[in-house]
Amino acid sequence: MININGKWALVTGAARGIGKLSAECLARHGCNIIVQSRTKQASEQTAKTLETFGVKTFATAAEFTDTASVDRMLHAIDDAGIDVDIVLNNAGMQVAYRTQYYETPVDDYEKSFLINTIAPMMICYHFLPRMEQKGFGRIVNTTSGIRLEPEQAGYSASKAALDKVTIDIGSKLQGSNVMINLTDPGWCRTDLGGPHAPNAPESALPGVVVGAFADDRRSGLFFNAGLFYGMTLEEAVIKAESMESPY
């Protein structure tokens, strides 16, 4: 299990829900946090909370349906002179549930892919070369276990695409100290999951952050957060490092 004290992590969707809980978990271990949300005000509010853990923060904002906005965020991080060590691509959106799924509009796919696939991969492509150059990095992309539900076609397809690219990139990083993996937080009571979801947001930890602490130089793994619920972080890392590789 790696020591993240003093490192910098970018956590997207960090103003609320699982993203905020994940950022707090990292901050408790001494990790400085770049807080991303859709508005600077929301990011700054979360940043103030995180600073109570004695870490540094940087508040930023980006609208993930707008690739130019994502670019501006990335350049703002660069201009601040922050060397990003860890990325938790937590932000995501389920745009609609279409009972009449044969009438699914094109817009469902366009928004879903921009938010759930394109924006997180822009972030990965921006930071991975620097991680490789310095010989350290952890990226955890949040996916979904949704299957066989054409009612959520845009969302599930965009997450499947994220899975594919993450695993493919991971194949190039095997054996290095730059690791990229996937996590599924499960169906939780968040703005995305809705009030009737069976699981509390807290149930996603430590599973959604375990990839940031793993130290086995393997990528492309899938961490189902539910399998780690109730474990200490140390126990979760041991379990994660014992999981079968997809390659």
Backbone as numpy.savetxt, mean C-alpha at the origin, in Angstrom:
# Nx Ny Nz CAx CAy CAz Cx Cy Cz
13.88 -9.83 10.86 13.03 -8.63 10.86 13.91 -7.39 10.86
13.66 -6.49 9.92 14.52 -5.32 9.80 14.14 -4.24 10.81
15.11 -3.38 11.08 14.90 -2.22 11.94 14.58 -1.03 11.04
13.40 -0.44 11.18 13.01 0.67 10.32 13.16 2.02 11.01
13.75 2.02 12.16 13.95 3.28 12.89 14.78 4.25 12.04
14.25 5.45 11.84 14.95 6.48 11.09 14.76 6.42 9.58
14.11 5.37 9.08 13.85 5.28 7.65 12.62 6.12 7.30
12.41 6.32 6.00 11.26 7.09 5.52 10.31 6.17 4.76
9.03 6.26 5.07 8.01 5.48 4.37 6.95 6.41 3.79
6.59 6.15 2.55 5.44 6.80 1.94 4.23 5.89 2.12
3.21 6.40 2.79 1.98 5.64 2.99 0.86 6.38 2.28
0.30 5.77 1.26 -0.80 6.41 0.54 -2.13 6.05 1.21
-3.07 6.97 1.09 -4.34 6.77 1.77 -4.19 6.77 3.27
-3.27 7.59 3.78 -2.88 7.52 5.19 -3.73 8.39 6.11
-4.70 9.12 5.58 -5.48 10.03 6.42 -6.57 9.32 7.22
-6.86 8.07 6.86 -7.95 7.38 7.55 -7.82 5.88 7.35
-8.65 5.16 8.07 -8.78 3.72 7.88 -7.49 2.94 8.03
-7.34 1.93 7.19 -6.19 1.04 7.27 -4.88 1.77 6.97
-4.93 2.74 6.07 -3.72 3.51 5.78 -3.21 4.25 6.99
-4.11 4.86 7.75 -3.71 5.59 8.95 -3.18 4.63 10.01
-3.87 3.50 10.19 -3.41 2.51 11.16 -2.03 1.98 10.78
-1.79 1.78 9.49 -0.49 1.30 9.03 0.60 2.33 9.29
0.29 3.59 9.01 1.26 4.66 9.25 1.59 4.75 10.74
0.59 4.61 11.60 0.82 4.64 13.04 1.70 3.47 13.48
1.47 2.30 12.89 2.29 1.13 13.22 3.75 1.38 12.87
4.01 1.91 11.69 5.39 2.20 11.29 6.01 3.26 12.20
5.22 4.28 12.52 5.73 5.37 13.36 6.10 4.86 14.75
5.34 3.91 15.26 5.67 3.34 16.58 7.03 2.66 16.57
7.45 2.23 15.38 8.77 1.60 15.25 9.83 2.59 14.79
9.53 3.88 14.91 10.53 4.90 14.64 10.67 5.32 13.20
9.73 4.91 12.35 9.82 5.24 10.92 9.21 6.61 10.66
9.93 7.44 9.93 9.40 8.72 9.49 8.38 8.49 8.38
7.33 9.31 8.34 6.21 9.02 7.44 5.91 10.17 6.49
5.81 9.84 5.20 5.22 10.73 4.22 3.75 10.37 4.14
2.90 11.32 4.48 1.46 11.08 4.53 0.82 11.58 3.24
0.18 10.68 2.50 -0.56 11.06 1.30 -2.04 10.86 1.51
-2.80 11.85 1.11 -4.25 11.71 1.00 -4.69 12.61 -0.16
-5.97 12.76 -0.32 -6.46 13.57 -1.44 -6.34 15.06 -1.17
-6.26 15.45 0.11 -6.14 16.87 0.44 -4.98 17.09 1.40
-4.34 18.23 1.26 -3.20 18.56 2.12 -3.65 18.70 3.57
-4.85 19.23 3.77 -5.35 19.43 5.13 -5.49 18.10 5.86
-6.07 17.11 5.21 -6.23 15.80 5.83 -4.87 15.17 6.12
-3.93 15.32 5.20 -2.58 14.78 5.41 -1.90 15.45 6.60
-2.06 16.76 6.71 -1.43 17.48 7.81 -2.01 17.06 9.16
-3.30 16.79 9.20 -3.92 16.35 10.46 -3.34 15.01 10.91
-3.21 14.08 9.97 -2.62 12.79 10.30 -1.16 12.94 10.68
-0.44 13.80 9.97 0.98 14.02 10.27 1.17 14.49 11.71
0.30 15.37 12.18 0.41 15.86 13.56 0.24 14.71 14.55
-0.67 13.81 14.26 -0.87 12.65 15.13 0.37 11.78 15.15
0.96 11.56 13.98 2.13 10.70 13.89 3.34 11.29 14.60
3.43 12.59 14.62 4.57 13.25 15.26 4.60 13.01 16.77
3.47 12.62 17.34 3.45 12.31 18.77 4.26 11.05 19.08
4.60 10.27 18.05 5.45 9.09 18.23 6.93 9.45 18.16
7.22 10.74 17.98 8.61 11.19 17.95 9.29 11.04 16.60
8.51 10.93 15.52 9.08 10.78 14.18 8.87 12.05 13.36
9.60 12.12 12.26 9.42 13.21 11.31 8.29 12.86 10.35
7.63 13.87 9.82 6.57 13.64 8.85 6.68 14.64 7.70
6.05 14.27 6.61 5.93 15.16 5.46 4.53 14.95 4.90
3.73 16.01 4.90 2.35 15.91 4.43 2.26 16.31 2.97
1.60 15.47 2.18 1.45 15.76 0.76 0.06 15.32 0.32
-0.30 15.71 -0.88 -1.63 15.36 -1.40 -1.52 15.03 -2.88
-2.39 14.15 -3.32 -2.48 13.81 -4.75 -3.84 13.21 -5.02
-4.39 13.56 -6.16 -5.63 12.96 -6.65 -5.25 11.87 -7.65
-5.50 10.62 -7.29 -4.99 9.51 -8.09 -5.71 9.31 -9.42
-6.82 9.99 -9.65 -7.43 9.94 -10.98 -6.71 10.87 -11.95
-5.77 11.64 -11.46 -5.04 12.63 -12.25 -3.55 12.31 -12.19
-3.01 11.78 -13.27 -1.60 11.38 -13.26 -0.67 12.57 -13.06
-1.07 13.75 -13.52 -0.25 14.94 -13.30 -0.17 15.27 -11.81
-1.25 15.03 -11.08 -1.25 15.26 -9.65 -0.31 14.29 -8.95
-0.28 13.05 -9.40 0.65 12.06 -8.84 2.09 12.49 -9.11
2.36 12.96 -10.31 3.70 13.45 -10.65 4.12 14.61 -9.75
3.19 15.51 -9.50 3.52 16.66 -8.64 3.86 16.19 -7.23
3.12 15.21 -6.74 3.42 14.68 -5.42 4.82 14.08 -5.37
5.16 13.29 -6.36 6.47 12.65 -6.39 7.60 13.68 -6.46
7.40 14.71 -7.25 8.42 15.76 -7.35 8.52 16.55 -6.05
7.40 16.74 -5.35 7.42 17.44 -4.07 8.24 16.66 -3.05
8.10 15.34 -3.07 8.90 14.49 -2.17 10.38 14.61 -2.51
10.68 14.56 -3.81 12.08 14.72 -4.24 12.63 16.07 -3.83
11.84 17.12 -4.05 12.31 18.48 -3.75 12.55 18.67 -2.26
11.84 17.89 -1.43 12.04 17.96 0.02 13.30 17.22 0.46
13.97 16.55 -0.48 15.20 15.85 -0.17 15.01 14.57 0.62
13.82 13.98 0.51 13.53 12.76 1.26 13.90 11.53 0.44
14.66 10.65 1.05 15.06 9.39 0.44 14.10 8.30 0.91
13.20 7.88 0.06 12.14 6.94 0.45 12.67 5.51 0.50
12.48 4.86 1.64 12.93 3.49 1.85 11.80 2.47 1.73
10.59 2.88 2.10 9.44 1.98 2.18 8.25 2.66 1.53
7.48 1.89 0.78 6.22 2.38 0.21 5.11 1.42 0.57
4.05 1.95 1.17 2.82 1.19 1.36 1.77 1.80 0.46
1.51 1.16 -0.67 0.50 1.64 -1.61 -0.86 1.15 -1.13
-1.39 1.88 -0.16 -2.64 1.48 0.47 -3.87 2.07 -0.22
-3.74 3.27 -0.76 -4.91 3.98 -1.31 -5.57 3.18 -2.43
-6.89 3.18 -2.41 -7.64 2.49 -3.46 -9.08 2.92 -3.43
-9.82 2.54 -4.48 -11.23 2.89 -4.54 -12.04 1.82 -5.26
-13.19 1.51 -4.68 -14.18 0.66 -5.33 -15.23 1.61 -5.87
-15.28 1.77 -7.19 -16.07 2.87 -7.75 -17.57 2.60 -7.77
-17.98 1.33 -7.87 -19.42 1.04 -7.97 -19.67 -0.45 -7.83
-20.90 -0.77 -7.46 -21.36 -2.17 -7.46 -22.50 -2.24 -8.44
-22.31 -2.93 -9.57 -23.26 -2.93 -10.68 -24.07 -4.23 -10.69
-25.29 -4.16 -10.17 -26.17 -5.33 -10.23 -26.42 -5.73 -11.67
-26.61 -4.74 -12.52 -26.74 -4.97 -13.96 -25.35 -4.89 -14.58
-24.57 -5.93 -14.35 -23.15 -5.83 -14.70 -22.88 -5.80 -16.19
-23.84 -6.24 -17.01 -23.64 -6.10 -18.46 -23.73 -4.65 -18.90
-24.15 -3.79 -18.01 -24.23 -2.37 -18.31 -23.10 -1.58 -17.65
-22.07 -2.27 -17.22 -20.93 -1.60 -16.60 -20.34 -0.54 -17.54
-20.29 0.70 -17.12 -19.78 1.76 -18.01 -18.26 1.76 -18.10
-17.76 2.29 -19.19 -16.31 2.39 -19.40 -15.66 3.17 -18.26
-16.37 4.16 -17.75 -15.82 5.01 -16.69 -15.42 4.20 -15.46
-16.12 3.10 -15.18 -15.74 2.26 -14.04 -14.32 1.74 -14.19
-14.00 1.33 -15.41 -12.66 0.80 -15.66 -11.62 1.92 -15.65
-11.96 3.04 -16.26 -10.99 4.14 -16.34 -10.60 4.64 -14.95
-11.59 4.91 -14.10 -11.30 5.39 -12.76 -10.57 4.32 -11.93
-11.05 3.08 -12.03 -10.46 2.00 -11.24 -9.00 1.80 -11.57
-8.68 1.78 -12.87 -7.29 1.54 -13.25 -6.39 2.72 -12.91
-6.90 3.94 -13.03 -6.09 5.10 -12.65 -5.73 5.06 -11.16
-6.72 4.77 -10.32 -6.52 4.82 -8.87 -5.81 3.57 -8.35
-6.24 2.41 -8.82 -5.80 1.15 -8.22 -4.61 0.49 -8.90
-4.30 0.91 -10.12 -3.19 0.31 -10.84 -2.15 1.34 -11.27
-2.58 2.34 -12.00 -1.65 3.27 -12.62 -0.94 4.13 -11.58
-1.69 4.74 -10.67 -1.04 5.59 -9.65 -0.05 4.82 -8.79
-0.44 3.66 -8.24 0.56 2.93 -7.44 1.78 2.49 -8.23
1.58 2.15 -9.51 2.73 1.74 -10.30 3.60 2.93 -10.69
3.02 4.10 -10.86 3.83 5.31 -11.06 4.75 5.51 -9.86
4.21 5.29 -8.67 5.00 5.43 -7.45 6.11 4.38 -7.41
5.77 3.15 -7.73 6.78 2.08 -7.76 7.91 2.41 -8.74
7.54 2.80 -9.95 8.54 3.08 -10.98 9.43 4.26 -10.59
8.87 5.19 -9.84 9.63 6.37 -9.44 10.71 6.02 -8.41
10.36 5.18 -7.44 11.27 4.93 -6.32 12.13 3.67 -6.47
11.70 2.71 -7.26 12.45 1.46 -7.36 13.89 1.64 -7.85
14.14 2.44 -8.88 15.54 2.59 -9.31 16.45 3.11 -8.20
15.96 4.02 -7.39 16.76 4.57 -6.31 16.97 3.53 -5.21
15.93 2.73 -4.96 16.07 1.66 -3.98 17.13 0.66 -4.43
17.10 0.31 -5.71 18.09 -0.63 -6.24 19.50 -0.03 -6.16
19.61 1.26 -6.43 20.93 1.90 -6.41 21.55 1.87 -5.01
20.72 2.11 -3.98 21.27 2.11 -2.62 21.24 0.74 -1.96
20.56 -0.23 -2.60 20.57 -1.60 -2.10 19.59 -1.87 -0.99
18.53 -1.07 -0.90 17.49 -1.34 0.10 16.17 -0.73 -0.34
15.07 -1.47 -0.11 13.74 -0.93 -0.33 12.68 -1.97 -0.05
11.53 -1.50 0.39 10.37 -2.36 0.62 9.13 -1.68 0.03
8.43 -2.39 -0.83 7.16 -1.89 -1.36 6.09 -2.95 -1.10
4.96 -2.50 -0.56 3.82 -3.38 -0.35 2.62 -2.77 -1.07
2.14 -3.46 -2.07 0.98 -3.02 -2.83 -0.28 -3.71 -2.32
-1.31 -2.93 -2.04 -2.55 -3.48 -1.50 -3.45 -3.96 -2.62
-3.84 -5.21 -2.53 -4.69 -5.83 -3.53 -6.04 -6.20 -2.92
-6.76 -7.07 -3.58 -8.09 -7.48 -3.09 -8.30 -8.95 -3.40
-9.02 -9.61 -2.51 -9.35 -11.02 -2.72 -10.63 -11.24 -3.47
-11.23 -10.17 -4.00 -12.51 -10.31 -4.72 -12.33 -11.20 -5.94
-13.20 -12.19 -6.07 -13.20 -13.09 -7.21 -14.64 -13.39 -7.62
-14.84 -13.66 -8.87 -16.13 -14.13 -9.39 -17.27 -13.16 -9.11
-16.97 -11.89 -9.15 -17.99 -10.86 -8.93 -17.95 -9.84 -10.08
-18.63 -10.12 -11.18 -18.66 -9.15 -12.28 -19.34 -7.85 -11.89
-20.04 -7.86 -10.75 -20.65 -6.64 -10.26 -19.61 -5.59 -9.88
-18.39 -6.04 -9.62 -17.30 -5.13 -9.25 -16.15 -5.25 -10.25
-16.50 -5.33 -11.52 -15.52 -5.64 -12.56 -14.37 -4.64 -12.63
-14.67 -3.35 -12.58 -13.61 -2.36 -12.68 -12.61 -2.48 -11.55
-13.12 -2.62 -10.35 -12.26 -2.73 -9.17 -11.43 -4.01 -9.20
-12.09 -5.14 -9.40 -11.37 -6.42 -9.34 -10.36 -6.54 -10.48
-10.70 -6.03 -11.66 -9.76 -6.10 -12.77 -8.54 -5.22 -12.53
-8.76 -4.06 -11.93 -7.64 -3.15 -11.67 -6.70 -3.74 -10.62
-7.27 -4.43 -9.64 -6.43 -5.07 -8.62 -5.70 -6.28 -9.20
-6.36 -7.01 -10.09 -5.70 -8.14 -10.74 -4.52 -7.66 -11.58
-4.68 -6.52 -12.22 -3.58 -5.94 -13.00 -2.42 -5.54 -12.09
-2.75 -4.96 -10.93 -1.70 -4.61 -9.97 -0.96 -5.85 -9.49
-1.70 -6.92 -9.24 -1.08 -8.19 -8.85 -0.06 -8.64 -9.89
-0.50 -8.61 -11.15 0.33 -9.11 -12.25 1.64 -8.34 -12.36
1.53 -7.02 -12.35 2.74 -6.21 -12.51 3.66 -6.35 -11.30
3.07 -6.42 -10.10 3.87 -6.58 -8.90 4.66 -7.89 -8.92
4.00 -8.96 -9.27 4.66 -10.27 -9.32 5.73 -10.30 -10.41
5.42 -9.70 -11.55 6.39 -9.68 -12.65 7.64 -8.88 -12.28
7.45 -7.70 -11.67 8.61 -6.93 -11.23 9.36 -7.68 -10.14
8.61 -8.31 -9.26 9.24 -9.08 -8.19 10.18 -10.15 -8.69
9.86 -10.72 -9.86 10.73 -11.77 -10.41 12.12 -11.23 -10.74
12.21 -9.93 -10.99 13.51 -9.31 -11.32 14.29 -8.92 -10.06
13.61 -8.93 -8.93 14.25 -8.46 -7.69 14.63 -9.60 -6.74
14.34 -10.83 -7.13 14.62 -11.97 -6.25 16.08 -11.99 -5.81
16.28 -12.19 -4.52 17.63 -12.27 -3.98 18.25 -10.93 -3.64
17.55 -9.85 -3.96 18.08 -8.52 -3.62 17.41 -8.01 -2.35
17.96 -6.94 -1.83 17.41 -6.34 -0.62 16.37 -5.28 -0.95
15.87 -5.34 -2.18 14.72 -4.53 -2.59 13.58 -5.50 -2.85
12.53 -5.38 -2.06 11.45 -6.35 -2.09 10.11 -5.68 -2.39
9.32 -6.30 -3.27 7.99 -5.79 -3.60 7.00 -6.95 -3.46
5.98 -6.73 -2.65 5.02 -7.78 -2.35 3.60 -7.23 -2.31
2.65 -8.12 -2.11 1.22 -7.78 -2.11 0.59 -8.10 -0.76
-0.42 -7.32 -0.40 -1.20 -7.65 0.79 -2.68 -7.44 0.50
-3.50 -8.28 1.10 -4.95 -8.14 1.03 -5.47 -7.93 2.44
-5.98 -6.74 2.78 -6.44 -6.48 4.14 -7.72 -7.20 4.50
-8.41 -7.76 3.51 -9.70 -8.38 3.78 -10.81 -7.34 3.72
-12.04 -7.80 3.92 -13.20 -6.92 3.83 -13.41 -6.26 5.18
-13.01 -5.01 5.26 -13.03 -4.28 6.52 -14.01 -3.11 6.48
-14.43 -2.68 7.65 -15.36 -1.56 7.76 -14.62 -0.24 7.60
-14.37 0.10 6.36 -13.72 1.35 6.00 -14.61 2.08 5.01
-14.17 3.25 4.55 -14.95 3.96 3.53 -15.08 3.12 2.27
-14.04 2.35 1.96 -14.10 1.47 0.78 -14.97 0.25 1.06
-14.77 -0.40 2.19 -15.47 -1.65 2.49 -16.92 -1.48 2.91
-17.24 -0.27 3.42 -18.60 -0.01 3.84 -18.86 -0.42 5.28
-19.99 0.04 5.85 -20.28 -0.20 7.27 -20.69 -1.62 7.62
-21.04 -2.42 6.62 -21.53 -3.77 6.89 -20.47 -4.85 6.69
-19.24 -4.45 6.43 -18.15 -5.42 6.28 -17.95 -6.18 7.60
-17.53 -7.43 7.53 -17.44 -8.25 8.74 -16.25 -7.95 9.64
-15.23 -7.26 9.13 -13.99 -7.11 9.89 -13.71 -5.67 10.26
-13.19 -5.47 11.46 -12.73 -4.15 11.88 -11.44 -3.81 11.16
-11.17 -2.54 10.89 -9.91 -2.16 10.23 -8.68 -2.68 10.96
-8.76 -2.74 12.29 -7.63 -3.19 13.09 -7.22 -4.63 12.79
-8.17 -5.41 12.23 -7.87 -6.82 11.93 -6.86 -6.96 10.79
-6.65 -5.88 10.05 -5.71 -5.92 8.92 -4.26 -5.88 9.37
-4.05 -5.50 10.62 -2.68 -5.46 11.15 -2.38 -6.68 12.02
-1.17 -7.19 11.99 0.02 -6.65 11.31 0.19 -7.09 9.85
-0.81 -7.79 9.30 -0.64 -8.37 7.97 -0.34 -7.38 6.87
-0.96 -6.19 6.94 -0.75 -5.23 5.85 0.61 -4.55 5.90
1.31 -4.66 7.02 2.64 -4.03 7.11 3.77 -5.04 7.17
3.44 -6.32 7.23 4.50 -7.32 7.45 5.55 -7.28 6.35
5.15 -6.94 5.13 6.11 -6.87 4.02 7.14 -5.77 4.18
6.84 -4.77 5.01 7.80 -3.70 5.26 8.90 -4.14 6.21
8.65 -5.20 6.97 9.61 -5.66 7.98 10.32 -6.96 7.59
9.81 -7.66 6.58 10.41 -8.94 6.19 11.83 -8.73 5.68
12.65 -9.77 5.86 14.07 -9.63 5.51 14.61 -10.87 4.81
13.77 -11.51 3.99 14.18 -12.77 3.36 14.55 -12.61 1.89
14.57 -11.37 1.40 14.99 -11.06 0.02 14.15 -11.80 -1.03
12.86 -11.93 -0.73 11.94 -12.54 -1.70 10.85 -11.53 -2.04
10.42 -11.57 -3.29 9.39 -10.67 -3.76 8.26 -11.45 -4.42
7.15 -10.75 -4.68 6.01 -11.36 -5.35 5.14 -12.19 -4.44
5.32 -12.09 -3.13 4.52 -12.85 -2.18 3.18 -12.17 -1.94
2.21 -12.95 -1.52 0.86 -12.47 -1.24 0.57 -12.68 0.24
0.40 -11.57 0.96 0.15 -11.64 2.39 -1.33 -11.38 2.67
-2.06 -12.45 2.96 -3.46 -12.33 3.35 -3.48 -11.88 4.81
-3.92 -10.66 5.04 -3.82 -10.08 6.38 -4.54 -10.91 7.43
-5.62 -11.55 7.04 -6.38 -12.35 7.99 -5.58 -13.48 8.61
-4.58 -13.97 7.90 -3.76 -15.07 8.40 -2.81 -14.64 9.51
-2.63 -13.32 9.66 -1.68 -12.80 10.65 -2.38 -12.17 11.84
-3.71 -12.08 11.79 -4.44 -11.38 12.84 -4.22 -12.05 14.20
-3.97 -11.23 15.20 -3.73 -11.75 16.55 -2.28 -12.05 16.84
-1.42 -12.00 15.82 0.01 -12.25 16.03 0.73 -10.97 16.42
1.86 -11.13 17.08 2.76 -10.00 17.25 3.42 -9.74 15.90
4.01 -8.58 15.76 4.72 -8.28 14.51 5.84 -9.27 14.29
6.56 -9.61 15.33 7.67 -10.56 15.20 7.17 -11.92 14.72
6.06 -12.38 15.28 5.47 -13.66 14.85 5.02 -13.58 13.40
4.44 -12.45 13.02 3.96 -12.28 11.65 5.11 -12.31 10.65
6.23 -11.69 10.99 7.38 -11.69 10.09 7.91 -13.11 9.91
7.99 -13.87 10.97 8.45 -15.26 10.87 7.53 -16.06 9.95
6.22 -15.86 10.11 5.26 -16.56 9.26 5.41 -16.13 7.80
5.56 -14.82 7.58 5.69 -14.30 6.23 6.92 -14.86 5.53
8.00 -14.97 6.28 9.25 -15.45 5.68 9.24 -16.96 5.44
8.23 -17.64 5.97 8.12 -19.08 5.74 7.15 -19.42 4.61
6.51 -18.41 4.03 5.50 -18.65 3.00 6.15 -19.06 1.69
5.40 -19.83 0.91 5.90 -20.33 -0.35 6.00 -19.21 -1.39
7.08 -19.21 -2.12 7.30 -18.20 -3.17 6.49 -18.55 -4.41
6.02 -17.53 -5.17 5.27 -17.81 -6.40 6.15 -18.23 -7.56
7.47 -18.19 -7.40 8.37 -18.46 -8.54 8.93 -19.89 -8.44
